[in-house]
Amino acid sequence: MSEKILIVEDEPALQETLAYNLQKQGYEVETAGDGYAALEAARARTPDLILLDLMLPGLDGFEVCKVLRKEMNVPVLMLTARDDEIDRVVGLEVGADDYLTKPFSMRELIARVKAQLRRTRVIREEMEKLKAVESAAAHEVLTFGDLSINLTRREVSRGGEVIPLKPQEYDLLVFFAEHRGQMLSREFILERVWGWEYIGDSRTVDVHVRWLRQKIETDPAHPQRIVTVRGGGYRFEG
């Protein structure tokens, strides 16, 4: 889709010239001749970039920019006939992203427009990537019937109700879930969950399994999730 540019300029000849040249570059152009019309158009169209003249009837460019910054995050390229450093500073302070003094060449204007839109695209792409990563992380959940393990939140729930687990209980359950269907010896579990440097014996595993069963099994005396493999260890049934 073509990127949308809103031109806010009260001089009809300049407004028409800007619109013509930007349309030639493939942009979709909307125009406004005063500050109030600019705000109305920006709210209705949500442009990708706004060319905003400083001297406007009604609301001037400074006031328009202040309002825009409160309502939306759209890059603003401010245009002015005054080459006053104070105006440039104020324009940037109220939220303008760039500043161009009249008279300017159309080539320079287009270069500034492209630079701002390119910057906006990069930021938008980075934000989308970040949202995708956050969304994927938020949905990183292991589900086994009514039992759910949210790996991002380190949270376990059964039937929608959160089950409080100690850190070692949680780590043990995740280890079982990641190796569901496999027979895991007590020694292997101890090494992988507690670490090879842990000083203790396999009875530690049995104790934690018993605690886990009391919390996640419907009938801990007849476990259906963490099943004992006689002479071997345990197996998690997914």
C-alpha positions as CSV (number, residue, x, y, z in Angstrom):
1,M,0.0,0.0,0.0
2,S,1.1,3.6,-0.7
3,E,2.3,5.6,2.2
4,K,0.0,8.4,3.1
5,I,1.2,12.0,3.5
6,L,-0.8,14.9,4.9
7,I,0.2,18.3,3.5
8,V,-0.8,21.2,5.8
9,E,-0.2,24.4,3.8
10,D,-2.4,27.5,3.5
11,E,-0.7,28.7,0.3
12,P,-2.7,27.1,-2.5
13,A,0.1,27.2,-5.1
14,L,2.7,25.6,-2.8
15,Q,0.1,23.1,-1.6
16,E,-0.6,22.0,-5.1
17,T,3.1,21.8,-6.0
18,L,3.9,19.7,-3.0
19,A,0.9,17.4,-3.7
20,Y,1.9,17.0,-7.4
21,N,5.5,16.1,-6.7
22,L,4.8,13.7,-3.9
23,Q,2.1,11.9,-5.9
24,K,4.7,11.5,-8.7
25,Q,6.8,9.7,-6.1
26,G,4.0,7.2,-5.5
27,Y,2.6,8.6,-2.3
28,E,-1.0,9.0,-1.4
29,V,-1.6,12.6,-0.6
30,E,-4.2,14.4,1.5
31,T,-4.2,18.2,2.0
32,A,-5.4,20.7,4.6
33,G,-5.3,24.5,4.6
34,D,-5.6,25.4,8.3
35,G,-4.8,24.0,11.7
36,Y,-8.3,22.7,12.5
37,A,-8.6,21.0,9.2
38,A,-5.2,19.4,9.7
39,L,-6.2,17.8,13.0
40,E,-9.5,16.6,11.5
41,A,-7.7,15.0,8.5
42,A,-5.0,13.5,10.7
43,R,-7.5,11.9,13.0
44,A,-9.6,10.6,10.0
45,R,-6.7,9.3,7.8
46,T,-3.9,8.4,10.2
47,P,-1.1,9.5,7.8
48,D,2.4,8.1,7.7
49,L,3.9,11.6,7.6
50,I,2.7,15.1,8.0
51,L,4.2,18.2,6.2
52,L,3.2,20.9,8.6
53,D,3.5,24.6,7.7
54,L,4.3,26.8,10.8
55,M,2.2,29.8,9.9
56,L,-1.4,28.7,9.5
57,P,-4.8,30.4,10.0
58,G,-6.7,29.2,13.1
59,L,-4.2,27.0,14.9
60,D,-0.6,27.6,14.0
61,G,1.9,24.8,13.3
62,F,3.2,24.7,16.9
63,E,-0.3,24.2,18.4
64,V,-1.2,21.6,15.8
65,C,2.0,19.7,16.5
66,K,1.4,19.7,20.3
67,V,-2.1,18.2,19.8
68,L,-0.8,15.6,17.3
69,R,1.9,14.5,19.7
70,K,-0.7,13.9,22.4
71,E,-2.9,11.8,20.1
72,M,-0.7,9.9,17.7
73,N,2.9,8.9,16.9
74,V,3.3,10.2,13.4
75,P,6.4,11.9,12.0
76,V,6.1,15.6,11.4
77,L,8.2,17.6,9.0
78,M,7.7,21.3,9.8
79,L,7.8,23.9,7.0
80,T,8.3,27.6,7.7
81,A,9.2,30.8,5.9
82,R,11.1,32.0,8.9
83,D,14.8,31.1,9.4
84,D,14.8,31.8,13.1
85,E,16.8,29.4,15.3
86,I,14.2,29.9,18.1
87,D,11.4,28.8,15.9
88,R,13.4,25.7,14.9
89,V,14.1,24.8,18.5
90,V,10.5,25.4,19.6
91,G,9.3,23.3,16.6
92,L,11.5,20.4,17.6
93,E,10.6,20.8,21.3
94,V,6.9,20.5,20.6
95,G,7.4,17.3,18.7
96,A,8.5,18.0,15.1
97,D,10.9,15.4,13.7
98,D,12.5,17.6,11.1
99,Y,12.5,21.2,10.1
100,L,12.7,22.8,6.6
101,T,12.9,26.5,5.9
102,K,11.3,28.0,2.8
103,P,12.3,28.4,0.1
104,F,13.5,24.9,-0.3
105,S,14.3,22.7,-3.3
106,M,11.8,19.9,-4.1
107,R,14.7,17.5,-4.3
108,E,15.6,18.3,-0.7
109,L,12.0,18.0,0.5
110,I,11.6,14.6,-1.1
111,A,14.9,13.4,0.3
112,R,13.7,14.5,3.8
113,V,10.4,12.8,3.3
114,K,12.0,9.6,2.2
115,A,14.4,9.7,5.2
116,Q,11.6,10.2,7.7
117,L,9.4,7.4,6.2
118,R,12.4,5.1,6.0
119,R,13.1,5.7,9.7
120,T,9.4,5.2,10.6
121,R,9.4,1.9,8.6
122,V,12.5,0.6,10.5
123,I,11.0,1.5,13.9
124,R,7.7,-0.1,12.9
125,E,9.4,-3.3,11.8
126,E,11.4,-3.4,15.0
127,M,8.3,-2.9,17.1
128,E,6.5,-5.7,15.1
129,K,9.4,-8.0,15.7
130,L,9.3,-7.2,19.4
131,K,5.6,-7.8,19.6
132,A,5.9,-11.1,17.8
133,V,8.6,-12.3,20.2
134,E,6.5,-11.1,23.2
135,S,3.4,-12.8,21.8
136,A,5.3,-16.0,21.1
137,A,6.7,-16.0,24.7
138,A,3.3,-15.2,26.2
139,H,1.9,-18.3,24.4
140,E,4.8,-20.6,25.4
141,V,2.6,-23.0,27.3
142,L,2.7,-26.7,27.7
143,T,-0.7,-28.2,28.0
144,F,-1.7,-31.7,29.2
145,G,-5.4,-32.0,29.6
146,D,-6.4,-29.7,32.4
147,L,-2.8,-29.2,33.4
148,S,-0.9,-26.2,32.0
149,I,2.7,-25.0,32.4
150,N,3.4,-21.4,31.4
151,L,7.1,-21.4,30.7
152,T,7.3,-17.6,30.5
153,R,5.6,-16.9,33.8
154,R,6.9,-20.1,35.5
155,E,3.3,-20.8,36.4
156,V,1.4,-24.1,36.7
157,S,-2.3,-24.4,36.7
158,R,-4.9,-27.1,36.7
159,G,-8.4,-26.5,35.5
160,G,-7.6,-22.8,35.3
161,E,-6.5,-22.6,39.0
162,V,-2.9,-21.7,39.7
163,I,-0.9,-24.3,41.7
164,P,1.8,-22.9,43.9
165,L,5.0,-24.8,43.4
166,K,8.4,-24.4,45.0
167,P,11.2,-23.6,42.4
168,Q,12.6,-27.1,42.5
169,E,9.2,-28.7,42.1
170,Y,8.5,-26.4,39.1
171,D,11.9,-27.3,37.5
172,L,11.2,-31.0,38.1
173,L,7.7,-30.8,36.5
174,V,9.1,-28.9,33.5
175,F,11.8,-31.6,33.1
176,F,9.2,-34.3,33.2
177,A,7.0,-32.5,30.7
178,E,9.8,-31.9,28.2
179,H,10.6,-35.6,28.3
180,R,7.0,-36.9,28.4
181,G,6.6,-40.5,27.5
182,Q,10.2,-41.3,28.4
183,M,11.4,-43.5,31.3
184,L,13.7,-41.3,33.4
185,S,15.9,-42.9,36.0
186,R,16.3,-41.2,39.4
187,E,20.0,-40.7,38.8
188,F,19.4,-39.0,35.5
189,I,16.7,-36.8,37.0
190,L,18.9,-35.9,39.9
191,E,21.8,-35.0,37.6
192,R,19.8,-32.9,35.1
193,V,17.5,-31.1,37.5
194,W,19.7,-30.7,40.6
195,G,23.0,-30.7,38.9
196,W,25.9,-33.1,39.0
197,E,27.5,-31.2,41.8
198,Y,24.5,-31.8,44.1
199,I,25.4,-33.7,47.2
200,G,22.5,-36.0,48.0
201,D,20.9,-39.2,46.8
202,S,18.0,-40.3,44.6
203,R,15.6,-40.3,47.5
204,T,15.5,-36.5,47.0
205,V,13.8,-37.2,43.6
206,D,11.2,-39.5,45.3
207,V,10.3,-36.8,47.9
208,H,9.8,-34.1,45.3
209,V,7.8,-36.5,43.1
210,R,5.6,-37.2,46.1
211,W,5.1,-33.5,46.7
212,L,4.3,-32.9,43.0
213,R,1.8,-35.7,42.9
214,Q,0.0,-34.2,45.8
215,K,-0.4,-30.9,43.9
216,I,-1.1,-32.0,40.3
217,E,-2.7,-35.4,40.5
218,T,-6.4,-35.9,41.0
219,D,-5.7,-38.9,43.1
220,P,-2.0,-38.8,44.4
221,A,-2.3,-42.4,45.6
222,H,-3.0,-43.6,42.0
223,P,-1.0,-41.1,39.9
224,Q,-1.9,-40.7,36.2
225,R,0.6,-38.0,35.3
226,I,3.9,-39.0,37.0
227,V,3.9,-42.8,36.8
228,T,6.4,-45.0,38.6
229,V,8.4,-47.4,36.4
230,R,9.3,-50.3,38.5
231,G,13.0,-50.8,38.9
232,G,13.7,-47.8,36.7
233,G,12.4,-44.4,37.7
234,Y,9.5,-42.3,36.5
235,R,7.6,-41.5,33.3
236,F,5.5,-38.4,32.7
237,E,2.3,-39.3,30.8
238,G,1.3,-36.4,28.6
